[in-house]
Amino acid sequence: MYLSDSDNDGWSSDDELEEDCGISVCSPTAGTSWSSGKLPAVPPPKRWKLKVPYRVQREKDKAVQMEKLKSELQDVDKLLKSAKTKFVGGVNGLQTRCTRAIHAHLDLVVRNGRISADAAECAAEANGFAAAWGGCQLRSWTRQWINEQKLPESMRGRHAKVATLLAIPSIATELRAYLHSNKWSMNPEKLAKFTNNEMITKEADLYLKNVINDEMPNALKRYIESEIFPHIHLKVGHGISLSTAHHWLYHEGFRYMSHKKGLYFDGHDWPDTVEYRQKVFLPAMKEFEHRLV
Protein backbone atom coordinates (compact mmCIF):
# COMPACT_ATOMS: atom_id res chain seq x y z
CA MET A 1 0.00 0.00 0.00
CA TYR A 2 1.27 3.45 -0.89
CA LEU A 3 0.78 6.66 0.99
CA SER A 4 -0.85 8.23 -2.04
CA ASP A 5 -3.61 5.61 -1.91
CA SER A 6 -4.81 6.64 1.54
CA ASP A 7 -7.57 9.17 1.96
CA ASN A 8 -5.78 10.99 4.76
CA ASP A 9 -2.14 11.77 4.01
CA GLY A 10 -1.31 12.76 7.56
CA TRP A 11 -1.98 16.50 7.21
CA SER A 12 -4.88 18.15 8.98
CA SER A 13 -7.07 20.66 7.29
CA ASP A 14 -7.48 24.21 8.48
CA ASP A 15 -10.90 23.42 9.91
CA GLU A 16 -9.47 20.57 11.99
CA LEU A 17 -6.69 22.79 13.33
CA GLU A 18 -9.21 25.42 14.29
CA GLU A 19 -11.34 22.86 16.11
CA ASP A 20 -8.45 21.09 17.91
CA CYS A 21 -6.33 24.06 18.91
CA GLY A 22 -8.85 26.82 19.06
CA ILE A 23 -6.86 29.06 16.70
CA SER A 24 -7.69 30.50 13.36
CA VAL A 25 -5.37 30.12 10.39
CA CYS A 26 -4.91 33.31 8.40
CA SER A 27 -4.35 32.91 4.70
CA PRO A 28 -1.70 35.16 3.14
CA THR A 29 -4.15 35.93 0.37
CA ALA A 30 -7.19 36.66 2.39
CA GLY A 31 -10.20 37.54 0.35
CA THR A 32 -8.78 35.72 -2.72
CA SER A 33 -10.63 32.76 -4.12
CA TRP A 34 -8.59 29.57 -4.61
CA SER A 35 -11.31 27.81 -6.52
CA SER A 36 -9.72 28.70 -9.87
CA GLY A 37 -6.47 26.91 -8.96
CA LYS A 38 -4.30 29.88 -10.17
CA LEU A 39 -1.89 32.07 -8.25
CA PRO A 40 -3.21 35.48 -7.22
CA ALA A 41 -2.43 38.43 -9.52
CA VAL A 42 0.54 40.60 -8.55
CA PRO A 43 -0.65 44.02 -7.43
CA PRO A 44 0.41 46.86 -9.77
CA PRO A 45 3.54 48.77 -8.65
CA LYS A 46 3.09 52.12 -7.09
CA ARG A 47 3.64 55.14 -9.36
CA TRP A 48 7.00 56.78 -8.70
CA LYS A 49 6.65 60.49 -8.38
CA LEU A 50 9.52 62.45 -9.96
CA LYS A 51 11.07 65.34 -8.10
CA VAL A 52 10.99 67.38 -11.33
CA PRO A 53 8.23 66.66 -13.84
CA TYR A 54 9.38 65.20 -17.12
CA ARG A 55 8.08 68.02 -19.27
CA VAL A 56 9.70 70.65 -17.07
CA GLN A 57 13.04 68.81 -17.18
CA ARG A 58 12.79 68.49 -20.97
CA GLU A 59 12.25 72.23 -21.36
CA LYS A 60 15.25 72.92 -19.11
CA ASP A 61 17.44 70.59 -21.21
CA LYS A 62 16.28 72.32 -24.40
CA ALA A 63 17.16 75.72 -22.96
CA VAL A 64 20.65 74.53 -21.94
CA GLN A 65 21.23 72.98 -25.38
CA MET A 66 20.10 76.17 -27.12
CA GLU A 67 22.51 78.29 -25.04
CA LYS A 68 25.32 75.92 -26.01
CA LEU A 69 24.41 76.20 -29.70
CA LYS A 70 24.39 80.01 -29.44
CA SER A 71 27.87 79.94 -27.92
CA GLU A 72 29.18 77.63 -30.66
CA LEU A 73 27.61 79.86 -33.32
CA GLN A 74 29.48 82.87 -31.94
CA ASP A 75 32.75 80.90 -31.94
CA VAL A 76 32.32 79.87 -35.59
CA ASP A 77 31.45 83.46 -36.52
CA LYS A 78 34.64 84.75 -34.86
CA LEU A 79 36.67 82.04 -36.57
CA LEU A 80 35.40 83.06 -40.02
CA LYS A 81 35.91 86.78 -39.44
CA SER A 82 39.38 86.49 -37.88
CA ALA A 83 42.28 87.39 -40.16
CA LYS A 84 44.56 85.00 -38.24
CA THR A 85 42.57 81.92 -39.22
CA LYS A 86 44.40 79.78 -41.78
CA PHE A 87 42.14 77.27 -43.49
CA VAL A 88 43.48 74.25 -45.35
CA GLY A 89 43.27 75.09 -49.05
CA GLY A 90 42.85 78.84 -48.57
CA VAL A 91 39.73 80.99 -48.33
CA ASN A 92 38.06 79.09 -51.18
CA GLY A 93 39.13 75.61 -50.11
CA LEU A 94 37.02 72.68 -48.96
CA GLN A 95 37.57 73.33 -45.24
CA THR A 96 36.38 76.93 -45.62
CA ARG A 97 33.19 75.77 -47.34
CA CYS A 98 32.57 73.23 -44.58
CA THR A 99 33.04 75.91 -41.92
CA ARG A 100 30.58 78.22 -43.67
CA ALA A 101 28.09 75.36 -43.90
CA ILE A 102 28.43 74.73 -40.14
CA HIS A 103 27.82 78.43 -39.49
CA ALA A 104 24.70 78.43 -41.69
CA HIS A 105 23.42 75.24 -40.01
CA LEU A 106 23.76 76.65 -36.50
CA ASP A 107 22.30 79.99 -37.61
CA LEU A 108 19.16 78.35 -38.98
CA VAL A 109 18.68 76.29 -35.82
CA VAL A 110 19.35 79.09 -33.31
CA ARG A 111 17.83 82.15 -34.96
CA ASN A 112 15.11 80.65 -37.14
CA GLY A 113 14.16 77.75 -34.90
CA ARG A 114 14.45 75.19 -37.71
CA ILE A 115 14.74 71.46 -37.11
CA SER A 116 18.36 70.31 -37.28
CA ALA A 117 17.85 67.86 -40.17
CA ASP A 118 15.98 70.36 -42.36
CA ALA A 119 18.42 73.16 -41.50
CA ALA A 120 21.38 70.92 -42.39
CA GLU A 121 19.95 70.11 -45.83
CA CYS A 122 19.28 73.78 -46.58
CA ALA A 123 22.73 74.89 -45.37
CA ALA A 124 24.51 72.10 -47.27
CA GLU A 125 22.72 72.89 -50.54
CA ALA A 126 23.41 76.62 -50.12
CA ASN A 127 27.16 75.92 -49.79
CA GLY A 128 27.48 73.69 -52.83
CA PHE A 129 26.93 70.25 -51.27
CA ALA A 130 24.22 67.71 -52.04
CA ALA A 131 21.03 68.12 -50.03
CA ALA A 132 20.67 64.56 -48.64
CA TRP A 133 24.26 63.34 -48.42
CA GLY A 134 25.64 66.81 -47.65
CA GLY A 135 23.06 67.38 -44.93
CA CYS A 136 24.02 64.11 -43.23
CA GLN A 137 27.71 65.00 -43.42
CA LEU A 138 27.01 68.52 -42.16
CA ARG A 139 25.27 67.24 -39.03
CA SER A 140 28.33 65.12 -38.23
CA TRP A 141 30.63 68.13 -38.81
CA THR A 142 28.48 70.26 -36.50
CA ARG A 143 28.54 67.61 -33.76
CA GLN A 144 32.33 67.37 -34.10
CA TRP A 145 32.64 71.15 -33.75
CA ILE A 146 30.34 71.27 -30.70
CA ASN A 147 31.99 68.36 -28.89
CA GLU A 148 35.66 68.75 -29.89
CA GLN A 149 36.04 72.24 -31.37
CA LYS A 150 37.54 70.68 -34.52
CA LEU A 151 36.89 71.55 -38.13
CA PRO A 152 36.48 68.80 -40.74
CA GLU A 153 39.64 67.83 -42.58
CA SER A 154 40.10 65.92 -45.79
CA MET A 155 41.08 62.27 -45.29
CA ARG A 156 42.61 61.97 -48.74
CA GLY A 157 45.83 59.99 -48.45
CA ARG A 158 45.34 59.37 -44.71
CA HIS A 159 43.42 56.10 -44.77
CA ALA A 160 45.05 53.02 -43.30
CA LYS A 161 44.83 51.19 -46.62
CA VAL A 162 46.85 53.85 -48.46
CA ALA A 163 50.54 53.01 -48.83
CA THR A 164 53.20 54.02 -51.32
CA LEU A 165 56.67 52.78 -52.11
CA LEU A 166 57.88 56.38 -52.11
CA ALA A 167 57.43 56.36 -48.32
CA ILE A 168 60.41 53.96 -48.10
CA PRO A 169 63.56 56.15 -48.23
CA SER A 170 65.80 53.57 -49.92
CA ILE A 171 63.33 52.92 -52.76
CA ALA A 172 62.63 56.65 -53.22
CA THR A 173 66.38 57.33 -53.48
CA GLU A 174 66.85 54.53 -56.01
CA LEU A 175 64.00 55.83 -58.18
CA ARG A 176 65.39 59.38 -58.11
CA ALA A 177 68.84 58.09 -59.11
CA TYR A 178 67.32 56.17 -62.03
CA LEU A 179 65.35 59.18 -63.28
CA HIS A 180 68.37 61.50 -63.09
CA SER A 181 70.67 59.00 -64.82
CA ASN A 182 68.87 59.35 -68.18
CA LYS A 183 68.81 55.55 -68.52
CA TRP A 184 65.09 55.78 -69.24
CA SER A 185 65.68 57.53 -72.56
CA MET A 186 64.83 55.53 -75.68
CA ASN A 187 66.79 57.95 -77.90
CA PRO A 188 69.85 59.26 -76.00
CA GLU A 189 71.08 61.28 -79.01
CA LYS A 190 67.83 63.21 -79.24
CA LEU A 191 67.86 63.77 -75.48
CA ALA A 192 71.41 65.18 -75.73
CA LYS A 193 70.29 67.60 -78.46
CA PHE A 194 67.37 68.72 -76.30
CA THR A 195 69.62 69.21 -73.27
CA ASN A 196 72.10 71.28 -75.29
CA ASN A 197 69.31 73.44 -76.80
CA GLU A 198 70.13 72.26 -80.32
CA MET A 199 66.48 71.69 -81.28
CA ILE A 200 64.08 74.26 -82.65
CA THR A 201 61.39 75.50 -80.28
CA LYS A 202 58.42 73.65 -81.76
CA GLU A 203 60.29 70.36 -82.07
CA ALA A 204 61.65 70.68 -78.53
CA ASP A 205 58.16 71.37 -77.21
CA LEU A 206 56.73 68.25 -78.84
CA TYR A 207 59.66 66.13 -77.66
CA LEU A 208 59.28 67.34 -74.08
CA LYS A 209 55.57 66.49 -74.07
CA ASN A 210 56.33 63.01 -75.36
CA VAL A 211 59.04 62.49 -72.73
CA ILE A 212 56.83 63.56 -69.79
CA ASN A 213 53.59 61.88 -70.90
CA ASP A 214 54.84 58.65 -72.47
CA GLU A 215 58.55 57.84 -72.44
CA MET A 216 59.41 58.43 -68.77
CA PRO A 217 56.27 56.79 -67.28
CA ASN A 218 56.71 53.63 -69.37
CA ALA A 219 60.42 53.42 -68.55
CA LEU A 220 59.72 53.94 -64.85
CA LYS A 221 57.01 51.25 -64.94
CA ARG A 222 59.39 48.72 -66.54
CA TYR A 223 62.21 49.56 -64.11
CA ILE A 224 60.01 49.12 -61.03
CA GLU A 225 58.55 45.82 -62.23
CA SER A 226 61.89 44.32 -63.32
CA GLU A 227 64.27 45.76 -60.70
CA ILE A 228 62.52 47.16 -57.63
CA PHE A 229 59.85 44.50 -57.07
CA PRO A 230 62.24 41.49 -57.25
CA HIS A 231 64.67 43.33 -54.97
CA ILE A 232 62.05 43.75 -52.23
CA HIS A 233 60.54 40.28 -52.87
CA LEU A 234 57.20 41.41 -54.25
CA LYS A 235 55.28 39.54 -56.92
CA VAL A 236 54.85 41.57 -60.06
CA GLY A 237 51.32 40.49 -60.98
CA HIS A 238 49.80 43.27 -63.07
CA GLY A 239 52.48 45.70 -61.93
CA ILE A 240 51.77 49.39 -61.55
CA SER A 241 49.59 51.44 -63.85
CA LEU A 242 50.73 54.34 -65.99
CA SER A 243 48.65 56.71 -63.90
CA THR A 244 50.65 55.65 -60.82
CA ALA A 245 53.89 56.26 -62.71
CA HIS A 246 52.60 59.71 -63.74
CA HIS A 247 51.72 60.45 -60.12
CA TRP A 248 55.19 59.46 -58.89
CA LEU A 249 56.86 61.58 -61.57
CA TYR A 250 54.69 64.55 -60.61
CA HIS A 251 55.60 63.97 -56.95
CA GLU A 252 59.29 64.10 -57.86
CA GLY A 253 58.88 67.34 -59.80
CA PHE A 254 58.85 65.99 -63.37
CA ARG A 255 56.04 67.93 -65.05
CA TYR A 256 55.52 69.76 -68.33
CA MET A 257 55.59 73.55 -68.08
CA SER A 258 55.43 76.11 -70.85
CA HIS A 259 58.54 78.21 -71.34
CA LYS A 260 58.18 81.84 -70.22
CA LYS A 261 60.72 84.60 -70.86
CA GLY A 262 60.07 86.29 -67.55
CA LEU A 263 63.45 85.83 -65.90
CA TYR A 264 65.05 88.71 -64.00
CA PHE A 265 68.71 88.82 -63.06
CA ASP A 266 69.77 91.25 -60.36
CA GLY A 267 73.10 92.57 -61.73
CA HIS A 268 73.74 95.56 -59.46
CA ASP A 269 77.02 93.98 -58.32
CA TRP A 270 78.34 93.22 -61.80
CA PRO A 271 81.70 94.93 -62.53
CA ASP A 272 80.46 97.00 -65.48
CA THR A 273 77.41 98.14 -63.49
CA VAL A 274 79.56 99.18 -60.53
CA GLU A 275 81.97 101.05 -62.83
CA TYR A 276 79.14 102.94 -64.54
CA ARG A 277 77.54 103.84 -61.22
CA GLN A 278 80.79 105.17 -59.69
CA LYS A 279 82.28 106.96 -62.72
CA VAL A 280 79.23 108.19 -64.68
CA PHE A 281 75.95 108.16 -62.75
CA LEU A 282 77.04 109.49 -59.35
CA PRO A 283 79.22 112.34 -60.75
CA ALA A 284 76.32 113.41 -62.97
CA MET A 285 73.91 113.40 -60.01
CA LYS A 286 76.47 115.47 -58.03
CA GLU A 287 76.34 118.19 -60.70
CA PHE A 288 72.54 118.37 -60.53
CA GLU A 289 72.43 118.25 -56.72
CA HIS A 290 71.86 122.03 -56.37
CA ARG A 291 68.71 121.70 -58.53
CA LEU A 292 67.16 118.94 -56.49
CA VAL A 293 64.51 119.86 -53.91
C-alpha positions in Angstrom: 0.0 0.0 0.0 1.3 3.4 -0.9 0.8 6.7 1.0 -0.8 8.2 -2.0 -3.6 5.6 -1.9 -4.8 6.6 1.5 -7.6 9.2 2.0 -5.8 11.0 4.8 -2.1 11.8 4.0 -1.3 12.8 7.6 -2.0 16.5 7.2 -4.9 18.2 9.0 -7.1 20.7 7.3 -7.5 24.2 8.5 -10.9 23.4 9.9 -9.5 20.6 12.0 -6.7 22.8 13.3 -9.2 25.4 14.3 -11.3 22.9 16.1 -8.4 21.1 17.9 -6.3 24.1 18.9 -8.9 26.8 19.1 -6.9 29.1 16.7 -7.7 30.5 13.4 -5.4 30.1 10.4 -4.9 33.3 8.4 -4.4 32.9 4.7 -1.7 35.2 3.1 -4.1 35.9 0.4 -7.2 36.7 2.4 -10.2 37.5 0.4 -8.8 35.7 -2.7 -10.6 32.8 -4.1 -8.6 29.6 -4.6 -11.3 27.8 -6.5 -9.7 28.7 -9.9 -6.5 26.9 -9.0 -4.3 29.9 -10.2 -1.9 32.1 -8.2 -3.2 35.5 -7.2 -2.4 38.4 -9.5 0.5 40.6 -8.6 -0.6 44.0 -7.4 0.4 46.9 -9.8 3.5 48.8 -8.7 3.1 52.1 -7.1 3.6 55.1 -9.4 7.0 56.8 -8.7 6.6 60.5 -8.4 9.5 62.5 -10.0 11.1 65.3 -8.1 11.0 67.4 -11.3 8.2 66.7 -13.8 9.4 65.2 -17.1 8.1 68.0 -19.3 9.7 70.7 -17.1 13.0 68.8 -17.2 12.8 68.5 -21.0 12.2 72.2 -21.4 15.2 72.9 -19.1 17.4 70.6 -21.2 16.3 72.3 -24.4 17.2 75.7 -23.0 20.6 74.5 -21.9 21.2 73.0 -25.4 20.1 76.2 -27.1 22.5 78.3 -25.0 25.3 75.9 -26.0 24.4 76.2 -29.7 24.4 80.0 -29.4 27.9 79.9 -27.9 29.2 77.6 -30.7 27.6 79.9 -33.3 29.5 82.9 -31.9 32.8 80.9 -31.9 32.3 79.9 -35.6 31.4 83.5 -36.5 34.6 84.7 -34.9 36.7 82.0 -36.6 35.4 83.1 -40.0 35.9 86.8 -39.4 39.4 86.5 -37.9 42.3 87.4 -40.2 44.6 85.0 -38.2 42.6 81.9 -39.2 44.4 79.8 -41.8 42.1 77.3 -43.5 43.5 74.3 -45.4 43.3 75.1 -49.0 42.8 78.8 -48.6 39.7 81.0 -48.3 38.1 79.1 -51.2 39.1 75.6 -50.1 37.0 72.7 -49.0 37.6 73.3 -45.2 36.4 76.9 -45.6 33.2 75.8 -47.3 32.6 73.2 -44.6 33.0 75.9 -41.9 30.6 78.2 -43.7 28.1 75.4 -43.9 28.4 74.7 -40.1 27.8 78.4 -39.5 24.7 78.4 -41.7 23.4 75.2 -40.0 23.8 76.7 -36.5 22.3 80.0 -37.6 19.2 78.3 -39.0 18.7 76.3 -35.8 19.3 79.1 -33.3 17.8 82.2 -35.0 15.1 80.7 -37.1 14.2 77.7 -34.9 14.4 75.2 -37.7 14.7 71.5 -37.1 18.4 70.3 -37.3 17.9 67.9 -40.2 16.0 70.4 -42.4 18.4 73.2 -41.5 21.4 70.9 -42.4 20.0 70.1 -45.8 19.3 73.8 -46.6 22.7 74.9 -45.4 24.5 72.1 -47.3 22.7 72.9 -50.5 23.4 76.6 -50.1 27.2 75.9 -49.8 27.5 73.7 -52.8 26.9 70.2 -51.3 24.2 67.7 -52.0 21.0 68.1 -50.0 20.7 64.6 -48.6 24.3 63.3 -48.4 25.6 66.8 -47.7 23.1 67.4 -44.9 24.0 64.1 -43.2 27.7 65.0 -43.4 27.0 68.5 -42.2 25.3 67.2 -39.0 28.3 65.1 -38.2 30.6 68.1 -38.8 28.5 70.3 -36.5 28.5 67.6 -33.8 32.3 67.4 -34.1 32.6 71.1 -33.8 30.3 71.3 -30.7 32.0 68.4 -28.9 35.7 68.7 -29.9 36.0 72.2 -31.4 37.5 70.7 -34.5 36.9 71.6 -38.1 36.5 68.8 -40.7 39.6 67.8 -42.6 40.1 65.9 -45.8 41.1 62.3 -45.3 42.6 62.0 -48.7 45.8 60.0 -48.5 45.3 59.4 -44.7 43.4 56.1 -44.8 45.0 53.0 -43.3 44.8 51.2 -46.6 46.8 53.9 -48.5 50.5 53.0 -48.8 53.2 54.0 -51.3 56.7 52.8 -52.1 57.9 56.4 -52.1 57.4 56.4 -48.3 60.4 54.0 -48.1 63.6 56.1 -48.2 65.8 53.6 -49.9 63.3 52.9 -52.8 62.6 56.6 -53.2 66.4 57.3 -53.5 66.8 54.5 -56.0 64.0 55.8 -58.2 65.4 59.4 -58.1 68.8 58.1 -59.1 67.3 56.2 -62.0 65.3 59.2 -63.3 68.4 61.5 -63.1 70.7 59.0 -64.8 68.9 59.4 -68.2 68.8 55.5 -68.5 65.1 55.8 -69.2 65.7 57.5 -72.6 64.8 55.5 -75.7 66.8 58.0 -77.9 69.8 59.3 -76.0 71.1 61.3 -79.0 67.8 63.2 -79.2 67.9 63.8 -75.5 71.4 65.2 -75.7 70.3 67.6 -78.5 67.4 68.7 -76.3 69.6 69.2 -73.3 72.1 71.3 -75.3 69.3 73.4 -76.8 70.1 72.3 -80.3 66.5 71.7 -81.3 64.1 74.3 -82.7 61.4 75.5 -80.3 58.4 73.7 -81.8 60.3 70.4 -82.1 61.7 70.7 -78.5 58.2 71.4 -77.2 56.7 68.2 -78.8 59.7 66.1 -77.7 59.3 67.3 -74.1 55.6 66.5 -74.1 56.3 63.0 -75.4 59.0 62.5 -72.7 56.8 63.6 -69.8 53.6 61.9 -70.9 54.8 58.7 -72.5 58.5 57.8 -72.4 59.4 58.4 -68.8 56.3 56.8 -67.3 56.7 53.6 -69.4 60.4 53.4 -68.6 59.7 53.9 -64.9 57.0 51.2 -64.9 59.4 48.7 -66.5 62.2 49.6 -64.1 60.0 49.1 -61.0 58.6 45.8 -62.2 61.9 44.3 -63.3 64.3 45.8 -60.7 62.5 47.2 -57.6 59.8 44.5 -57.1 62.2 41.5 -57.2 64.7 43.3 -55.0 62.1 43.8 -52.2 60.5 40.3 -52.9 57.2 41.4 -54.2 55.3 39.5 -56.9 54.9 41.6 -60.1 51.3 40.5 -61.0 49.8 43.3 -63.1 52.5 45.7 -61.9 51.8 49.4 -61.6 49.6 51.4 -63.8 50.7 54.3 -66.0 48.6 56.7 -63.9 50.7 55.6 -60.8 53.9 56.3 -62.7 52.6 59.7 -63.7 51.7 60.4 -60.1 55.2 59.5 -58.9 56.9 61.6 -61.6 54.7 64.5 -60.6 55.6 64.0 -57.0 59.3 64.1 -57.9 58.9 67.3 -59.8 58.9 66.0 -63.4 56.0 67.9 -65.1 55.5 69.8 -68.3 55.6 73.5 -68.1 55.4 76.1 -70.8 58.5 78.2 -71.3 58.2 81.8 -70.2 60.7 84.6 -70.9 60.1 86.3 -67.5 63.5 85.8 -65.9 65.0 88.7 -64.0 68.7 88.8 -63.1 69.8 91.3 -60.4 73.1 92.6 -61.7 73.7 95.6 -59.5 77.0 94.0 -58.3 78.3 93.2 -61.8 81.7 94.9 -62.5 80.5 97.0 -65.5 77.4 98.1 -63.5 79.6 99.2 -60.5 82.0 101.0 -62.8 79.1 102.9 -64.5 77.5 103.8 -61.2 80.8 105.2 -59.7 82.3 107.0 -62.7 79.2 108.2 -64.7 75.9 108.2 -62.7 77.0 109.5 -59.3 79.2 112.3 -60.7 76.3 113.4 -63.0 73.9 113.4 -60.0 76.5 115.5 -58.0 76.3 118.2 -60.7 72.5 118.4 -60.5 72.4 118.3 -56.7 71.9 122.0 -56.4 68.7 121.7 -58.5 67.2 118.9 -56.5 64.5 119.9 -53.9 
